[in-house]
Amino acid sequence: SYRFHYQNADGGLIFRYDNSPHYPHLATFPAHKHLPDQVIAAEAPDLADVLREIDTLLYPRTDTV
């Protein structure tokens, strides 16, 4: 089992990936992603994927190519 949880300084959820089997209707069951206002289907990420996602939230690209 796994859980990757990311929250803001106030403790508010930004996202969490986990595979607790409580959303059987999702196509990626038991894997899923929690967002502040919904739960969505999501494949199990590896730690590098999660860190890249956090990096893009902390340091959004401002250049346009």
C-alpha positions as CSV (number, residue, x, y, z in Angstrom):
1,S,0.0,0.0,0.0
2,Y,1.1,3.6,-0.4
3,R,0.1,7.2,0.4
4,F,1.7,10.4,-1.0
5,H,0.1,13.3,0.8
6,Y,0.9,17.0,0.1
7,Q,-0.7,19.8,2.0
8,N,-0.2,23.6,2.5
9,A,1.2,25.2,5.7
10,D,-2.2,25.5,7.2
11,G,-2.8,21.8,6.8
12,G,-5.2,22.1,3.8
13,L,-5.0,19.2,1.3
14,I,-3.4,20.0,-2.0
15,F,-3.4,16.4,-3.2
16,R,-3.0,12.8,-2.0
17,Y,-2.4,9.6,-3.9
18,D,-3.3,6.4,-2.2
19,N,-4.6,2.9,-2.9
20,S,-7.0,2.4,0.0
21,P,-9.9,0.4,-1.5
22,H,-12.8,2.8,-0.9
23,Y,-13.6,4.1,-4.4
24,P,-14.5,0.9,-6.4
25,H,-16.3,2.9,-9.1
26,L,-13.0,4.5,-10.3
27,A,-11.3,2.9,-13.4
28,T,-8.0,2.7,-11.6
29,F,-9.4,1.1,-8.4
30,P,-7.9,0.9,-5.9
31,A,-5.5,3.6,-6.9
32,H,-6.9,7.2,-6.9
33,K,-6.0,10.8,-6.2
34,H,-7.6,13.1,-3.7
35,L,-7.9,16.8,-4.6
36,P,-9.4,19.5,-2.3
37,D,-12.9,19.0,-3.7
38,Q,-12.9,15.6,-5.4
39,V,-11.4,12.2,-5.8
40,I,-10.3,11.1,-9.3
41,A,-9.0,8.0,-11.0
42,A,-5.2,8.0,-11.1
43,E,-2.6,5.4,-11.6
44,A,-0.1,4.8,-8.8
45,P,2.7,7.3,-9.2
46,D,6.3,6.7,-8.1
47,L,8.0,9.1,-5.8
48,A,9.8,10.9,-8.6
49,D,6.4,11.6,-10.3
50,V,5.0,13.1,-7.0
51,L,8.1,15.3,-6.5
52,R,7.9,16.6,-10.1
53,E,4.2,17.4,-9.5
54,I,5.0,19.3,-6.3
55,D,7.9,21.1,-8.1
56,T,5.5,22.3,-10.8
57,L,3.1,23.6,-8.2
58,L,5.9,25.4,-6.3
59,Y,7.7,26.7,-9.4
60,P,5.3,27.1,-12.3
61,R,6.9,27.7,-15.6
62,T,6.5,31.3,-16.8
63,D,8.2,31.0,-20.1
64,T,6.2,30.3,-23.2
65,V,8.0,28.6,-26.1
